[in-house]
Amino acid sequence: MKIVREWLEELLDVTLKSDLEIASALTKAGTEVGSYAPLSTANNVVVGKILSDNVEE
């Protein structure tokens, strides 16, 4: 199962914890953490979706 850090932050105060500390705490609580990694390290990214390719000339 994949869990997004922001989801945990909605339920728990993990804002000052590193990913390693969170993984360790989850493991100690009985939830095995196989691995963890950031989804992206990009900044200032704009995402768009093309809804139509109809171009009036």
mmCIF entry with sequence, helices, sheets and N, C-alpha, C, O atoms, coordinates in Angstrom:
data_MODEL
# 
_entry.id   MODEL 
# 
_entity.id                         1 
_entity.type                       polymer 
_entity.pdbx_number_of_molecules   1 
# 
_entity_poly.entity_id                      1 
_entity_poly.type                           'polypeptide(L)' 
_entity_poly.nstd_linkage                   no 
_entity_poly.nstd_monomer                   no 
_entity_poly.pdbx_seq_one_letter_code       MKIVREWLEELLDVTLKSDLEIASALTKAGTEVGSYAPLSTANNVVVGKILSDNVEE 
_entity_poly.pdbx_seq_one_letter_code_can   MKIVREWLEELLDVTLKSDLEIASALTKAGTEVGSYAPLSTANNVVVGKILSDNVEE 
_entity_poly.pdbx_strand_id                 A 
# 
loop_
_entity_poly_seq.entity_id 
_entity_poly_seq.num 
_entity_poly_seq.mon_id 
_entity_poly_seq.hetero 
1 1  MET n 
1 2  LYS n 
1 3  ILE n 
1 4  VAL n 
1 5  ARG n 
1 6  GLU n 
1 7  TRP n 
1 8  LEU n 
1 9  GLU n 
1 10 GLU n 
1 11 LEU n 
1 12 LEU n 
1 13 ASP n 
1 14 VAL n 
1 15 THR n 
1 16 LEU n 
1 17 LYS n 
1 18 SER n 
1 19 ASP n 
1 20 LEU n 
1 21 GLU n 
1 22 ILE n 
1 23 ALA n 
1 24 SER n 
1 25 ALA n 
1 26 LEU n 
1 27 THR n 
1 28 LYS n 
1 29 ALA n 
1 30 GLY n 
1 31 THR n 
1 32 GLU n 
1 33 VAL n 
1 34 GLY n 
1 35 SER n 
1 36 TYR n 
1 37 ALA n 
1 38 PRO n 
1 39 LEU n 
1 40 SER n 
1 41 THR n 
1 42 ALA n 
1 43 ASN n 
1 44 ASN n 
1 45 VAL n 
1 46 VAL n 
1 47 VAL n 
1 48 GLY n 
1 49 LYS n 
1 50 ILE n 
1 51 LEU n 
1 52 SER n 
1 53 ASP n 
1 54 ASN n 
1 55 VAL n 
1 56 GLU n 
1 57 GLU n 
# 
_struct_asym.id          A 
_struct_asym.entity_id   1 
# 
loop_
_struct_conf.conf_type_id 
_struct_conf.id 
_struct_conf.pdbx_PDB_helix_id 
_struct_conf.beg_label_comp_id 
_struct_conf.beg_label_asym_id 
_struct_conf.beg_label_seq_id 
_struct_conf.pdbx_beg_PDB_ins_code 
_struct_conf.end_label_comp_id 
_struct_conf.end_label_asym_id 
_struct_conf.end_label_seq_id 
_struct_conf.pdbx_end_PDB_ins_code 
_struct_conf.beg_auth_comp_id 
_struct_conf.beg_auth_asym_id 
_struct_conf.beg_auth_seq_id 
_struct_conf.end_auth_comp_id 
_struct_conf.end_auth_asym_id 
_struct_conf.end_auth_seq_id 
_struct_conf.pdbx_PDB_helix_class 
_struct_conf.details 
_struct_conf.pdbx_PDB_helix_length 
HELX_P HELX_P1 AA1 ARG A 5  ? LEU A 11 ? ARG A 5  LEU A 11 1 ? 7  
HELX_P HELX_P2 AA2 ASP A 19 ? LYS A 28 ? ASP A 19 LYS A 28 1 ? 10 
# 
_struct_conf_type.id          HELX_P 
_struct_conf_type.criteria    ? 
_struct_conf_type.reference   ? 
# 
loop_
_atom_site.group_PDB 
_atom_site.id 
_atom_site.type_symbol 
_atom_site.label_atom_id 
_atom_site.label_alt_id 
_atom_site.label_comp_id 
_atom_site.label_asym_id 
_atom_site.label_entity_id 
_atom_site.label_seq_id 
_atom_site.pdbx_PDB_ins_code 
_atom_site.Cartn_x 
_atom_site.Cartn_y 
_atom_site.Cartn_z 
_atom_site.occupancy 
_atom_site.B_iso_or_equiv 
_atom_site.pdbx_formal_charge 
_atom_site.auth_seq_id 
_atom_site.auth_comp_id 
_atom_site.auth_asym_id 
_atom_site.auth_atom_id 
_atom_site.pdbx_PDB_model_num 
ATOM 1   N N  . MET A 1 1  ? 0.852   -1.172 0.000   1.00 0.00 ? 1  MET A N  1 
ATOM 2   C CA . MET A 1 1  ? 0.000   0.000  0.000   1.00 0.00 ? 1  MET A CA 1 
ATOM 3   C C  . MET A 1 1  ? 0.896   1.233  0.000   1.00 0.00 ? 1  MET A C  1 
ATOM 4   O O  . MET A 1 1  ? 1.922   1.276  0.679   1.00 0.00 ? 1  MET A O  1 
ATOM 5   N N  . LYS A 1 2  ? 0.491   2.223  -0.769  1.00 0.00 ? 2  LYS A N  1 
ATOM 6   C CA . LYS A 1 2  ? 1.239   3.475  -0.793  1.00 0.00 ? 2  LYS A CA 1 
ATOM 7   C C  . LYS A 1 2  ? 0.466   4.525  -0.008  1.00 0.00 ? 2  LYS A C  1 
ATOM 8   O O  . LYS A 1 2  ? -0.751  4.653  -0.141  1.00 0.00 ? 2  LYS A O  1 
ATOM 9   N N  . ILE A 1 3  ? 1.192   5.268  0.808   1.00 0.00 ? 3  ILE A N  1 
ATOM 10  C CA . ILE A 1 3  ? 0.587   6.321  1.618   1.00 0.00 ? 3  ILE A CA 1 
ATOM 11  C C  . ILE A 1 3  ? 1.314   7.628  1.316   1.00 0.00 ? 3  ILE A C  1 
ATOM 12  O O  . ILE A 1 3  ? 2.544   7.678  1.306   1.00 0.00 ? 3  ILE A O  1 
ATOM 13  N N  . VAL A 1 4  ? 0.558   8.658  1.077   1.00 0.00 ? 4  VAL A N  1 
ATOM 14  C CA . VAL A 1 4  ? 1.125   9.968  0.806   1.00 0.00 ? 4  VAL A CA 1 
ATOM 15  C C  . VAL A 1 4  ? 1.360   10.685 2.137   1.00 0.00 ? 4  VAL A C  1 
ATOM 16  O O  . VAL A 1 4  ? 0.505   10.663 3.022   1.00 0.00 ? 4  VAL A O  1 
ATOM 17  N N  . ARG A 1 5  ? 2.502   11.306 2.267   1.00 0.00 ? 5  ARG A N  1 
ATOM 18  C CA . ARG A 1 5  ? 2.852   11.994 3.517   1.00 0.00 ? 5  ARG A CA 1 
ATOM 19  C C  . ARG A 1 5  ? 1.790   13.009 3.935   1.00 0.00 ? 5  ARG A C  1 
ATOM 20  O O  . ARG A 1 5  ? 1.492   13.144 5.121   1.00 0.00 ? 5  ARG A O  1 
ATOM 21  N N  . GLU A 1 6  ? 1.218   13.723 2.962   1.00 0.00 ? 6  GLU A N  1 
ATOM 22  C CA . GLU A 1 6  ? 0.189   14.718 3.273   1.00 0.00 ? 6  GLU A CA 1 
ATOM 23  C C  . GLU A 1 6  ? -1.028  14.078 3.943   1.00 0.00 ? 6  GLU A C  1 
ATOM 24  O O  . GLU A 1 6  ? -1.684  14.707 4.774   1.00 0.00 ? 6  GLU A O  1 
ATOM 25  N N  . TRP A 1 7  ? -1.329  12.825 3.581   1.00 0.00 ? 7  TRP A N  1 
ATOM 26  C CA . TRP A 1 7  ? -2.443  12.123 4.233   1.00 0.00 ? 7  TRP A CA 1 
ATOM 27  C C  . TRP A 1 7  ? -2.133  11.907 5.712   1.00 0.00 ? 7  TRP A C  1 
ATOM 28  O O  . TRP A 1 7  ? -2.996  12.090 6.571   1.00 0.00 ? 7  TRP A O  1 
ATOM 29  N N  . LEU A 1 8  ? -0.893  11.517 5.996   1.00 0.00 ? 8  LEU A N  1 
ATOM 30  C CA . LEU A 1 8  ? -0.499  11.325 7.394   1.00 0.00 ? 8  LEU A CA 1 
ATOM 31  C C  . LEU A 1 8  ? -0.561  12.640 8.157   1.00 0.00 ? 8  LEU A C  1 
ATOM 32  O O  . LEU A 1 8  ? -0.959  12.672 9.322   1.00 0.00 ? 8  LEU A O  1 
ATOM 33  N N  . GLU A 1 9  ? -0.164  13.727 7.496   1.00 0.00 ? 9  GLU A N  1 
ATOM 34  C CA . GLU A 1 9  ? -0.171  15.032 8.155   1.00 0.00 ? 9  GLU A CA 1 
ATOM 35  C C  . GLU A 1 9  ? -1.586  15.497 8.501   1.00 0.00 ? 9  GLU A C  1 
ATOM 36  O O  . GLU A 1 9  ? -1.760  16.308 9.410   1.00 0.00 ? 9  GLU A O  1 
ATOM 37  N N  . GLU A 1 10 ? -2.601  14.994 7.788   1.00 0.00 ? 10 GLU A N  1 
ATOM 38  C CA . GLU A 1 10 ? -3.981  15.321 8.126   1.00 0.00 ? 10 GLU A CA 1 
ATOM 39  C C  . GLU A 1 10 ? -4.412  14.641 9.425   1.00 0.00 ? 10 GLU A C  1 
ATOM 40  O O  . GLU A 1 10 ? -5.289  15.141 10.130  1.00 0.00 ? 10 GLU A O  1 
ATOM 41  N N  . LEU A 1 11 ? -3.797  13.505 9.739   1.00 0.00 ? 11 LEU A N  1 
ATOM 42  C CA . LEU A 1 11 ? -4.191  12.729 10.907  1.00 0.00 ? 11 LEU A CA 1 
ATOM 43  C C  . LEU A 1 11 ? -3.221  12.850 12.078  1.00 0.00 ? 11 LEU A C  1 
ATOM 44  O O  . LEU A 1 11 ? -3.624  12.753 13.237  1.00 0.00 ? 11 LEU A O  1 
ATOM 45  N N  . LEU A 1 12 ? -1.951  13.061 11.775  1.00 0.00 ? 12 LEU A N  1 
ATOM 46  C CA . LEU A 1 12 ? -0.911  13.065 12.797  1.00 0.00 ? 12 LEU A CA 1 
ATOM 47  C C  . LEU A 1 12 ? -0.025  14.297 12.654  1.00 0.00 ? 12 LEU A C  1 
ATOM 48  O O  . LEU A 1 12 ? 0.057   14.890 11.579  1.00 0.00 ? 12 LEU A O  1 
ATOM 49  N N  . ASP A 1 13 ? 0.629   14.672 13.730  1.00 0.00 ? 13 ASP A N  1 
ATOM 50  C CA . ASP A 1 13 ? 1.577   15.777 13.690  1.00 0.00 ? 13 ASP A CA 1 
ATOM 51  C C  . ASP A 1 13 ? 2.950   15.221 13.312  1.00 0.00 ? 13 ASP A C  1 
ATOM 52  O O  . ASP A 1 13 ? 3.745   14.863 14.181  1.00 0.00 ? 13 ASP A O  1 
ATOM 53  N N  . VAL A 1 14 ? 3.218   15.153 12.014  1.00 0.00 ? 14 VAL A N  1 
ATOM 54  C CA . VAL A 1 14 ? 4.496   14.630 11.524  1.00 0.00 ? 14 VAL A CA 1 
ATOM 55  C C  . VAL A 1 14 ? 5.273   15.700 10.756  1.00 0.00 ? 14 VAL A C  1 
ATOM 56  O O  . VAL A 1 14 ? 6.209   15.380 10.023  1.00 0.00 ? 14 VAL A O  1 
ATOM 57  N N  . THR A 1 15 ? 4.893   16.953 10.918  1.00 0.00 ? 15 THR A N  1 
ATOM 58  C CA . THR A 1 15 ? 5.493   18.015 10.127  1.00 0.00 ? 15 THR A CA 1 
ATOM 59  C C  . THR A 1 15 ? 6.987   18.189 10.391  1.00 0.00 ? 15 THR A C  1 
ATOM 60  O O  . THR A 1 15 ? 7.718   18.589 9.485   1.00 0.00 ? 15 THR A O  1 
ATOM 61  N N  . LEU A 1 16 ? 7.457   17.906 11.583  1.00 0.00 ? 16 LEU A N  1 
ATOM 62  C CA . LEU A 1 16 ? 8.870   18.079 11.910  1.00 0.00 ? 16 LEU A CA 1 
ATOM 63  C C  . LEU A 1 16 ? 9.642   16.769 11.882  1.00 0.00 ? 16 LEU A C  1 
ATOM 64  O O  . LEU A 1 16 ? 10.789  16.718 12.328  1.00 0.00 ? 16 LEU A O  1 
ATOM 65  N N  . LYS A 1 17 ? 9.032   15.716 11.368  1.00 0.00 ? 17 LYS A N  1 
ATOM 66  C CA . LYS A 1 17 ? 9.676   14.401 11.330  1.00 0.00 ? 17 LYS A CA 1 
ATOM 67  C C  . LYS A 1 17 ? 10.212  14.126 9.936   1.00 0.00 ? 17 LYS A C  1 
ATOM 68  O O  . LYS A 1 17 ? 9.606   14.522 8.940   1.00 0.00 ? 17 LYS A O  1 
ATOM 69  N N  . SER A 1 18 ? 11.345  13.448 9.869   1.00 0.00 ? 18 SER A N  1 
ATOM 70  C CA . SER A 1 18 ? 11.891  13.042 8.576   1.00 0.00 ? 18 SER A CA 1 
ATOM 71  C C  . SER A 1 18 ? 11.146  11.802 8.086   1.00 0.00 ? 18 SER A C  1 
ATOM 72  O O  . SER A 1 18 ? 10.443  11.148 8.856   1.00 0.00 ? 18 SER A O  1 
ATOM 73  N N  . ASP A 1 19 ? 11.305  11.485 6.811   1.00 0.00 ? 19 ASP A N  1 
ATOM 74  C CA . ASP A 1 19 ? 10.672  10.284 6.268   1.00 0.00 ? 19 ASP A CA 1 
ATOM 75  C C  . ASP A 1 19 ? 11.168  9.037  6.993   1.00 0.00 ? 19 ASP A C  1 
ATOM 76  O O  . ASP A 1 19 ? 10.394  8.114  7.245   1.00 0.00 ? 19 ASP A O  1 
ATOM 77  N N  . LEU A 1 20 ? 12.449  9.008  7.327   1.00 0.00 ? 20 LEU A N  1 
ATOM 78  C CA . LEU A 1 20 ? 13.018  7.859  8.051   1.00 0.00 ? 20 LEU A CA 1 
ATOM 79  C C  . LEU A 1 20 ? 12.383  7.723  9.432   1.00 0.00 ? 20 LEU A C  1 
ATOM 80  O O  . LEU A 1 20 ? 12.074  6.609  9.855   1.00 0.00 ? 20 LEU A O  1 
ATOM 81  N N  . GLU A 1 21 ? 12.182  8.834  10.144  1.00 0.00 ? 21 GLU A N  1 
ATOM 82  C CA . GLU A 1 21 ? 11.558  8.788  11.464  1.00 0.00 ? 21 GLU A CA 1 
ATOM 83  C C  . GLU A 1 21 ? 10.117  8.297  11.379  1.00 0.00 ? 21 GLU A C  1 
ATOM 84  O O  . GLU A 1 21 ? 9.668   7.529  12.229  1.00 0.00 ? 21 GLU A O  1 
ATOM 85  N N  . ILE A 1 22 ? 9.395   8.741  10.355  1.00 0.00 ? 22 ILE A N  1 
ATOM 86  C CA . ILE A 1 22 ? 8.008   8.294  10.178  1.00 0.00 ? 22 ILE A CA 1 
ATOM 87  C C  . ILE A 1 22 ? 7.976   6.800  9.864   1.00 0.00 ? 22 ILE A C  1 
ATOM 88  O O  . ILE A 1 22 ? 7.160   6.067  10.425  1.00 0.00 ? 22 ILE A O  1 
ATOM 89  N N  . ALA A 1 23 ? 8.857   6.342  8.972   1.00 0.00 ? 23 ALA A N  1 
ATOM 90  C CA . ALA A 1 23 ? 8.913   4.921  8.627   1.00 0.00 ? 23 ALA A CA 1 
ATOM 91  C C  . ALA A 1 23 ? 9.248   4.080  9.855   1.00 0.00 ? 23 ALA A C  1 
ATOM 92  O O  . ALA A 1 23 ? 8.669   3.013  10.059  1.00 0.00 ? 23 ALA A O  1 
ATOM 93  N N  . SER A 1 24 ? 10.169  4.553  10.658  1.00 0.00 ? 24 SER A N  1 
ATOM 94  C CA . SER A 1 24 ? 10.555  3.833  11.874  1.00 0.00 ? 24 SER A CA 1 
ATOM 95  C C  . SER A 1 24 ? 9.389   3.762  12.864  1.00 0.00 ? 24 SER A C  1 
ATOM 96  O O  . SER A 1 24 ? 9.148   2.716  13.466  1.00 0.00 ? 24 SER A O  1 
ATOM 97  N N  . ALA A 1 25 ? 8.676   4.865  13.031  1.00 0.00 ? 25 ALA A N  1 
ATOM 98  C CA . ALA A 1 25 ? 7.536   4.890  13.951  1.00 0.00 ? 25 ALA A CA 1 
ATOM 99  C C  . ALA A 1 25 ? 6.422   3.968  13.471  1.00 0.00 ? 25 ALA A C  1 
ATOM 100 O O  . ALA A 1 25 ? 5.799   3.279  14.278  1.00 0.00 ? 25 ALA A O  1 
ATOM 101 N N  . LEU A 1 26 ? 6.166   3.950  12.168  1.00 0.00 ? 26 LEU A N  1 
ATOM 102 C CA . LEU A 1 26 ? 5.137   3.058  11.623  1.00 0.00 ? 26 LEU A CA 1 
ATOM 103 C C  . LEU A 1 26 ? 5.518   1.590  11.831  1.00 0.00 ? 26 LEU A C  1 
ATOM 104 O O  . LEU A 1 26 ? 4.668   0.760  12.155  1.00 0.00 ? 26 LEU A O  1 
ATOM 105 N N  . THR A 1 27 ? 6.816   1.277  11.640  1.00 0.00 ? 27 THR A N  1 
ATOM 106 C CA . THR A 1 27 ? 7.288   -0.086 11.843  1.00 0.00 ? 27 THR A CA 1 
ATOM 107 C C  . THR A 1 27 ? 7.144   -0.497 13.306  1.00 0.00 ? 27 THR A C  1 
ATOM 108 O O  . THR A 1 27 ? 6.715   -1.612 13.602  1.00 0.00 ? 27 THR A O  1 
ATOM 109 N N  . LYS A 1 28 ? 7.502   0.401  14.216  1.00 0.00 ? 28 LYS A N  1 
ATOM 110 C CA . LYS A 1 28 ? 7.371   0.114  15.647  1.00 0.00 ? 28 LYS A CA 1 
ATOM 111 C C  . LYS A 1 28 ? 5.914   -0.080 16.052  1.00 0.00 ? 28 LYS A C  1 
ATOM 112 O O  . LYS A 1 28 ? 5.615   -0.810 16.997  1.00 0.00 ? 28 LYS A O  1 
ATOM 113 N N  . ALA A 1 29 ? 5.008   0.583  15.326  1.00 0.00 ? 29 ALA A N  1 
ATOM 114 C CA . ALA A 1 29 ? 3.578   0.467  15.620  1.00 0.00 ? 29 ALA A CA 1 
ATOM 115 C C  . ALA A 1 29 ? 2.971   -0.791 15.003  1.00 0.00 ? 29 ALA A C  1 
ATOM 116 O O  . ALA A 1 29 ? 1.788   -1.068 15.202  1.00 0.00 ? 29 ALA A O  1 
ATOM 117 N N  . GLY A 1 30 ? 3.778   -1.561 14.249  1.00 0.00 ? 30 GLY A N  1 
ATOM 118 C CA . GLY A 1 30 ? 3.291   -2.814 13.696  1.00 0.00 ? 30 GLY A CA 1 
ATOM 119 C C  . GLY A 1 30 ? 2.943   -2.779 12.224  1.00 0.00 ? 30 GLY A C  1 
ATOM 120 O O  . GLY A 1 30 ? 2.414   -3.756 11.694  1.00 0.00 ? 30 GLY A O  1 
ATOM 121 N N  . THR A 1 31 ? 3.230   -1.669 11.549  1.00 0.00 ? 31 THR A N  1 
ATOM 122 C CA . THR A 1 31 ? 2.982   -1.563 10.112  1.00 0.00 ? 31 THR A CA 1 
ATOM 123 C C  . THR A 1 31 ? 4.321   -1.605 9.395   1.00 0.00 ? 31 THR A C  1 
ATOM 124 O O  . THR A 1 31 ? 5.109   -0.664 9.493   1.00 0.00 ? 31 THR A O  1 
ATOM 125 N N  . GLU A 1 32 ? 4.584   -2.685 8.676   1.00 0.00 ? 32 GLU A N  1 
ATOM 126 C CA . GLU A 1 32 ? 5.867   -2.834 8.004   1.00 0.00 ? 32 GLU A CA 1 
ATOM 127 C C  . GLU A 1 32 ? 5.997   -1.813 6.877   1.00 0.00 ? 32 GLU A C  1 
ATOM 128 O O  . GLU A 1 32 ? 5.082   -1.641 6.073   1.00 0.00 ? 32 GLU A O  1 
ATOM 129 N N  . VAL A 1 33 ? 7.132   -1.149 6.830   1.00 0.00 ? 33 VAL A N  1 
ATOM 130 C CA . VAL A 1 33 ? 7.440   -0.201 5.757   1.00 0.00 ? 33 VAL A CA 1 
ATOM 131 C C  . VAL A 1 33 ? 8.526   -0.839 4.906   1.00 0.00 ? 33 VAL A C  1 
ATOM 132 O O  . VAL A 1 33 ? 9.663   -0.996 5.349   1.00 0.00 ? 33 VAL A O  1 
ATOM 133 N N  . GLY A 1 34 ? 8.166   -1.209 3.672   1.00 0.00 ? 34 GLY A N  1 
ATOM 134 C CA . GLY A 1 34 ? 9.118   -1.853 2.774   1.00 0.00 ? 34 GLY A CA 1 
ATOM 135 C C  . GLY A 1 34 ? 10.103  -0.868 2.182   1.00 0.00 ? 34 GLY A C  1 
ATOM 136 O O  . GLY A 1 34 ? 11.285  -1.179 2.036   1.00 0.00 ? 34 GLY A O  1 
ATOM 137 N N  . SER A 1 35 ? 9.629   0.309  1.843   1.00 0.00 ? 35 SER A N  1 
ATOM 138 C CA . SER A 1 35 ? 10.488  1.351  1.289   1.00 0.00 ? 35 SER A CA 1 
ATOM 139 C C  . SER A 1 35 ? 9.737   2.670  1.324   1.00 0.00 ? 35 SER A C  1 
ATOM 140 O O  . SER A 1 35 ? 8.522   2.704  1.520   1.00 0.00 ? 35 SER A O  1 
ATOM 141 N N  . TYR A 1 36 ? 10.464  3.741  1.135   1.00 0.00 ? 36 TYR A N  1 
ATOM 142 C CA . TYR A 1 36 ? 9.853   5.062  1.038   1.00 0.00 ? 36 TYR A CA 1 
ATOM 143 C C  . TYR A 1 36 ? 10.686  5.899  0.081   1.00 0.00 ? 36 TYR A C  1 
ATOM 144 O O  . TYR A 1 36 ? 11.906  5.750  0.007   1.00 0.00 ? 36 TYR A O  1 
ATOM 145 N N  . ALA A 1 37 ? 10.022  6.771  -0.641  1.00 0.00 ? 37 ALA A N  1 
ATOM 146 C CA . ALA A 1 37 ? 10.707  7.609  -1.618  1.00 0.00 ? 37 ALA A CA 1 
ATOM 147 C C  . ALA A 1 37 ? 9.825   8.802  -1.942  1.00 0.00 ? 37 ALA A C  1 
ATOM 148 O O  . ALA A 1 37 ? 8.599   8.698  -1.912  1.00 0.00 ? 37 ALA A O  1 
ATOM 149 N N  . PRO A 1 38 ? 10.438  9.923  -2.249  1.00 0.00 ? 38 PRO A N  1 
ATOM 150 C CA . PRO A 1 38 ? 9.634   11.078 -2.677  1.00 0.00 ? 38 PRO A CA 1 
ATOM 151 C C  . PRO A 1 38 ? 9.024   10.798 -4.048  1.00 0.00 ? 38 PRO A C  1 
ATOM 152 O O  . PRO A 1 38 ? 9.652   10.170 -4.901  1.00 0.00 ? 38 PRO A O  1 
ATOM 153 N N  . LEU A 1 39 ? 7.795   11.272 -4.251  1.00 0.00 ? 39 LEU A N  1 
ATOM 154 C CA . LEU A 1 39 ? 7.160   11.108 -5.554  1.00 0.00 ? 39 LEU A CA 1 
ATOM 155 C C  . LEU A 1 39 ? 7.772   12.040 -6.578  1.00 0.00 ? 39 LEU A C  1 
ATOM 156 O O  . LEU A 1 39 ? 7.849   11.713 -7.762  1.00 0.00 ? 39 LEU A O  1 
ATOM 157 N N  . SER A 1 40 ? 8.213   13.210 -6.114  1.00 0.00 ? 40 SER A N  1 
ATOM 158 C CA . SER A 1 40 ? 8.802   14.179 -7.025  1.00 0.00 ? 40 SER A CA 1 
ATOM 159 C C  . SER A 1 40 ? 9.652   15.157 -6.235  1.00 0.00 ? 40 SER A C  1 
ATOM 160 O O  . SER A 1 40 ? 9.372   15.462 -5.076  1.00 0.00 ? 40 SER A O  1 
ATOM 161 N N  . THR A 1 41 ? 10.679  15.632 -6.879  1.00 0.00 ? 41 THR A N  1 
ATOM 162 C CA . THR A 1 41 ? 11.503  16.677 -6.271  1.00 0.00 ? 41 THR A CA 1 
ATOM 163 C C  . THR A 1 41 ? 11.404  17.965 -7.080  1.00 0.00 ? 41 THR A C  1 
ATOM 164 O O  . THR A 1 41 ? 12.182  18.898 -6.881  1.00 0.00 ? 41 THR A O  1 
ATOM 165 N N  . ALA A 1 42 ? 10.447  18.004 -7.986  1.00 0.00 ? 42 ALA A N  1 
ATOM 166 C CA . ALA A 1 42 ? 10.297  19.167 -8.860  1.00 0.00 ? 42 ALA A CA 1 
ATOM 167 C C  . ALA A 1 42 ? 9.657   20.333 -8.118  1.00 0.00 ? 42 ALA A C  1 
ATOM 168 O O  . ALA A 1 42 ? 8.861   20.146 -7.197  1.00 0.00 ? 42 ALA A O  1 
ATOM 169 N N  . ASN A 1 43 ? 10.023  21.541 -8.541  1.00 0.00 ? 43 ASN A N  1 
ATOM 170 C CA . ASN A 1 43 ? 9.443   22.763 -7.996  1.00 0.00 ? 43 ASN A CA 1 
ATOM 171 C C  . ASN A 1 43 ? 8.872   23.584 -9.143  1.00 0.00 ? 43 ASN A C  1 
ATOM 172 O O  . ASN A 1 43 ? 9.314   23.471 -10.287 1.00 0.00 ? 43 ASN A O  1 
ATOM 173 N N  . ASN A 1 44 ? 7.888   24.408 -8.822  1.00 0.00 ? 44 ASN A N  1 
ATOM 174 C CA . ASN A 1 44 ? 7.299   25.315 -9.807  1.00 0.00 ? 44 ASN A CA 1 
ATOM 175 C C  . ASN A 1 44 ? 6.813   24.596 -11.061 1.00 0.00 ? 44 ASN A C  1 
ATOM 176 O O  . ASN A 1 44 ? 7.094   25.036 -12.176 1.00 0.00 ? 44 ASN A O  1 
ATOM 177 N N  . VAL A 1 45 ? 6.094   23.506 -10.887 1.00 0.00 ? 45 VAL A N  1 
ATOM 178 C CA . VAL A 1 45 ? 5.572   22.716 -11.992 1.00 0.00 ? 45 VAL A CA 1 
ATOM 179 C C  . VAL A 1 45 ? 4.113   23.093 -12.217 1.00 0.00 ? 45 VAL A C  1 
ATOM 180 O O  . VAL A 1 45 ? 3.332   23.190 -11.271 1.00 0.00 ? 45 VAL A O  1 
ATOM 181 N N  . VAL A 1 46 ? 3.756   23.303 -13.479 1.00 0.00 ? 46 VAL A N  1 
ATOM 182 C CA . VAL A 1 46 ? 2.380   23.587 -13.846 1.00 0.00 ? 46 VAL A CA 1 
ATOM 183 C C  . VAL A 1 46 ? 1.864   22.410 -14.658 1.00 0.00 ? 46 VAL A C  1 
ATOM 184 O O  . VAL A 1 46 ? 2.507   21.984 -15.618 1.00 0.00 ? 46 VAL A O  1 
ATOM 185 N N  . VAL A 1 47 ? 0.709   21.885 -14.279 1.00 0.00 ? 47 VAL A N  1 
ATOM 186 C CA . VAL A 1 47 ? 0.125   20.741 -14.969 1.00 0.00 ? 47 VAL A CA 1 
ATOM 187 C C  . VAL A 1 47 ? -1.157  21.187 -15.637 1.00 0.00 ? 47 VAL A C  1 
ATOM 188 O O  . VAL A 1 47 ? -1.963  21.894 -15.033 1.00 0.00 ? 47 VAL A O  1 
ATOM 189 N N  . GLY A 1 48 ? -1.350  20.781 -16.871 1.00 0.00 ? 48 GLY A N  1 
ATOM 190 C CA . GLY A 1 48 ? -2.561  21.132 -17.599 1.00 0.00 ? 48 GLY A CA 1 
ATOM 191 C C  . GLY A 1 48 ? -3.137  19.935 -18.310 1.00 0.00 ? 48 GLY A C  1 
ATOM 192 O O  . GLY A 1 48 ? -2.462  18.920 -18.481 1.00 0.00 ? 48 GLY A O  1 
ATOM 193 N N  . LYS A 1 49 ? -4.375  20.049 -18.724 1.00 0.00 ? 49 LYS A N  1 
ATOM 194 C CA . LYS A 1 49 ? -5.047  18.971 -19.441 1.00 0.00 ? 49 LYS A CA 1 
ATOM 195 C C  . LYS A 1 49 ? -5.735  19.592 -20.654 1.00 0.00 ? 49 LYS A C  1 
ATOM 196 O O  . LYS A 1 49 ? -6.508  20.540 -20.516 1.00 0.00 ? 49 LYS A O  1 
ATOM 197 N N  . ILE A 1 50 ? -5.457  19.061 -21.829 1.00 0.00 ? 50 ILE A N  1 
ATOM 198 C CA . ILE A 1 50 ? -6.090  19.539 -23.050 1.00 0.00 ? 50 ILE A CA 1 
ATOM 199 C C  . ILE A 1 50 ? -7.464  18.905 -23.144 1.00 0.00 ? 50 ILE A C  1 
ATOM 200 O O  . ILE A 1 50 ? -7.587  17.681 -23.196 1.00 0.00 ? 50 ILE A O  1 
ATOM 201 N N  . LEU A 1 51 ? -8.504  19.738 -23.166 1.00 0.00 ? 51 LEU A N  1 
ATOM 202 C CA . LEU A 1 51 ? -9.862  19.231 -23.215 1.00 0.00 ? 51 LEU A CA 1 
ATOM 203 C C  . LEU A 1 51 ? -10.371 19.060 -24.638 1.00 0.00 ? 51 LEU A C  1 
ATOM 204 O O  . LEU A 1 51 ? -11.282 18.270 -24.882 1.00 0.00 ? 51 LEU A O  1 
ATOM 205 N N  . SER A 1 52 ? -9.793  19.791 -25.570 1.00 0.00 ? 52 SER A N  1 
ATOM 206 C CA . SER A 1 52 ? -10.220 19.698 -26.963 1.00 0.00 ? 52 SER A CA 1 
ATOM 207 C C  . SER A 1 52 ? -9.075  20.126 -27.863 1.00 0.00 ? 52 SER A C  1 
ATOM 208 O O  . SER A 1 52 ? -8.274  20.990 -27.506 1.00 0.00 ? 52 SER A O  1 
ATOM 209 N N  . ASP A 1 53 ? -9.011  19.513 -29.027 1.00 0.00 ? 53 ASP A N  1 
ATOM 210 C CA . ASP A 1 53 ? -7.992  19.929 -29.985 1.00 0.00 ? 53 ASP A CA 1 
ATOM 211 C C  . ASP A 1 53 ? -8.594  20.719 -31.140 1.00 0.00 ? 53 ASP A C  1 
ATOM 212 O O  . ASP A 1 53 ? -7.946  20.908 -32.169 1.00 0.00 ? 53 ASP A O  1 
ATOM 213 N N  . ASN A 1 54 ? -9.820  21.176 -30.975 1.00 0.00 ? 54 ASN A N  1 
ATOM 214 C CA . ASN A 1 54 ? -10.478 21.992 -31.996 1.00 0.00 ? 54 ASN A CA 1 
ATOM 215 C C  . ASN A 1 54 ? -9.917  23.406 -31.954 1.00 0.00 ? 54 ASN A C  1 
ATOM 216 O O  . ASN A 1 54 ? -10.064 24.120 -30.962 1.00 0.00 ? 54 ASN A O  1 
ATOM 217 N N  . VAL A 1 55 ? -9.271  23.794 -33.047 1.00 0.00 ? 55 VAL A N  1 
ATOM 218 C CA . VAL A 1 55 ? -8.683  25.123 -33.145 1.00 0.00 ? 55 VAL A CA 1 
ATOM 219 C C  . VAL A 1 55 ? -9.379  25.859 -34.290 1.00 0.00 ? 55 VAL A C  1 
ATOM 220 O O  . VAL A 1 55 ? -9.375  25.392 -35.429 1.00 0.00 ? 55 VAL A O  1 
ATOM 221 N N  . GLU A 1 56 ? -9.968  26.993 -33.986 1.00 0.00 ? 56 GLU A N  1 
ATOM 222 C CA . GLU A 1 56 ? -10.598 27.795 -35.031 1.00 0.00 ? 56 GLU A CA 1 
ATOM 223 C C  . GLU A 1 56 ? -9.556  28.657 -35.715 1.00 0.00 ? 56 GLU A C  1 
ATOM 224 O O  . GLU A 1 56 ? -8.779  29.347 -35.056 1.00 0.00 ? 56 GLU A O  1 
ATOM 225 N N  . GLU A 1 57 ? -9.543  28.616 -37.033 1.00 0.00 ? 57 GLU A N  1 
ATOM 226 C CA . GLU A 1 57 ? -8.527  29.386 -37.757 1.00 0.00 ? 57 GLU A CA 1 
ATOM 227 C C  . GLU A 1 57 ? -9.129  30.599 -38.390 1.00 0.00 ? 57 GLU A C  1 
ATOM 228 O O  . GLU A 1 57 ? -8.425  31.370 -39.042 1.00 0.00 ? 57 GLU A O  1 
# 
